Amino acid sequence: MMYTISRQLTFFLLASIAVLFFCLRFFNVYQVRENSMEPLLLNGQKIIAVRNRTLHRGDIVVFENPEDNRLVVKRFLLSPGDPVTIRNGILITPDGNVPLTVRQSHLLSNLEFIPDNMFFALGDNIFNSHDSRDYGPVTINNIKGKVLLF
């Protein structure tokens, strides 16, 4: 009887360690620290992101801002090879038109396509978001994870 309990306890502990290792290896918990994804994600909200996932247009990702290496949460809008079309201060995307300031239009004006290994990120709250319109495409290696739960 004691042997069975000891064996069950050992199995439970090993299984718990395996689950913990799996979670720590593939998932991260982050806290949203900006208003750029409102109303979907609120400042202070906790999110779970998974590493090493295939990304698609519209996915929400956590990545390092190329200007200051701060972690930010934005929507994956344009992939490598996607055209960058600007007309009259408007960025034309497959998901709709995005208004640009004069500075943003100038920054993106020489960009015809999203370069290899880069992506274009945009906050849902476009009038209160510092994103690829302000700093250009971001290296895919900056991505920390794809948001799964919020």
C-alpha positions in Angstrom: 0.0 0.0 0.0 2.8 2.5 1.0 4.7 1.5 -2.2 1.6 2.3 -4.4 1.1 5.8 -2.7 4.8 6.5 -3.1 4.7 5.4 -6.8 1.6 7.6 -7.5 3.2 10.6 -5.8 6.4 10.1 -7.8 4.3 9.9 -11.0 2.3 13.0 -10.1 5.5 15.0 -9.3 7.1 13.9 -12.6 4.0 14.7 -14.6 3.7 18.1 -12.9 7.4 18.9 -13.7 6.8 17.9 -17.3 3.7 20.1 -17.7 5.6 23.0 -16.0 8.6 22.6 -18.4 6.2 22.4 -21.4 4.4 25.6 -20.3 7.6 27.5 -19.6 9.2 26.4 -22.8 6.3 27.3 -25.2 4.1 29.9 -23.4 4.7 33.3 -21.8 2.5 35.6 -19.9 2.7 39.3 -20.6 1.0 42.4 -19.4 -0.3 45.0 -21.9 1.3 48.3 -21.1 -0.3 50.6 -23.6 -3.7 51.6 -25.1 -2.9 50.9 -28.7 -4.9 47.7 -28.9 -8.1 49.0 -27.3 -10.9 48.1 -27.1 -9.8 44.5 -27.6 -6.8 44.6 -25.2 -6.8 47.0 -22.3 -3.8 48.6 -20.6 -2.8 46.4 -17.6 -4.5 43.3 -19.0 -2.7 39.9 -18.9 -2.2 37.9 -22.1 -0.7 34.5 -22.9 1.5 34.2 -26.0 2.9 31.0 -27.6 6.4 31.0 -29.1 7.3 29.6 -32.5 3.9 29.7 -34.1 3.2 30.3 -37.8 1.8 33.9 -38.2 -0.9 35.1 -40.4 -2.3 38.5 -41.3 -4.5 39.7 -38.4 -2.7 37.7 -35.7 -1.9 39.7 -32.5 1.8 39.4 -31.6 4.1 40.5 -28.8 7.4 41.9 -30.1 10.3 44.1 -29.2 9.8 47.7 -30.4 12.9 48.3 -32.7 13.3 51.9 -31.3 13.7 51.0 -27.6 13.4 47.2 -27.3 10.3 47.6 -25.1 7.8 44.8 -25.5 4.7 45.9 -27.3 1.5 44.2 -28.5 0.2 44.9 -32.1 -1.6 43.3 -35.0 0.5 41.5 -37.7 -0.7 43.4 -40.7 1.7 42.9 -43.6 4.1 39.9 -44.3 7.4 39.8 -46.2 6.8 40.5 -49.9 3.4 42.2 -49.3 3.1 45.5 -51.3 3.2 48.8 -49.5 0.8 51.1 -51.3 0.3 54.7 -50.2 -2.3 57.0 -51.9 -3.0 60.5 -50.6 -1.7 59.8 -47.1 -3.6 56.5 -46.9 -1.9 53.1 -46.5 -3.8 50.6 -48.6 -3.9 47.1 -47.0 -5.8 43.9 -47.7 -7.7 44.6 -44.4 -8.6 48.2 -45.2 -7.2 51.7 -45.4 -5.0 53.2 -42.7 -4.6 57.0 -42.4 -1.0 58.3 -42.2 0.4 61.5 -41.0 2.7 63.5 -43.3 5.7 62.2 -41.3 4.5 58.6 -41.6 3.9 58.9 -45.3 7.4 60.2 -45.8 8.9 57.4 -43.7 7.1 54.7 -45.8 7.3 56.4 -49.2 10.4 54.6 -50.4 9.1 51.2 -49.3 7.5 49.2 -52.2 7.3 45.8 -50.5 7.8 44.5 -47.0 11.4 43.2 -47.0 12.3 39.5 -46.3 12.2 38.5 -42.7 10.2 41.6 -41.7 6.6 42.4 -41.0 4.4 45.5 -40.6 2.6 45.9 -37.3 -0.4 48.1 -36.5 -2.3 48.9 -33.3 -6.1 48.5 -33.4 -6.5 51.9 -31.8 -4.8 53.5 -34.8 -5.2 57.1 -33.5 -3.4 56.1 -30.3 -0.7 53.7 -31.5 3.0 54.0 -32.1 3.6 51.2 -34.6 5.2 50.4 -38.0 3.7 53.6 -39.4 6.2 55.4 -37.1 9.3 53.1 -37.2 8.8 51.0 -40.4 8.8 47.2 -40.7 10.0 45.1 -37.8 12.4 42.2 -38.0 10.5 38.9 -37.5 13.2 37.8 -35.0 11.8 40.6 -32.7 8.6 38.6 -32.3 8.3 36.9 -28.8 5.0 35.2 -29.4 1.5 35.0 -30.9 -1.2 36.0 -28.5 -3.6 33.1 -27.8 -5.6 34.1 -24.7 -6.6 37.5 -23.3 
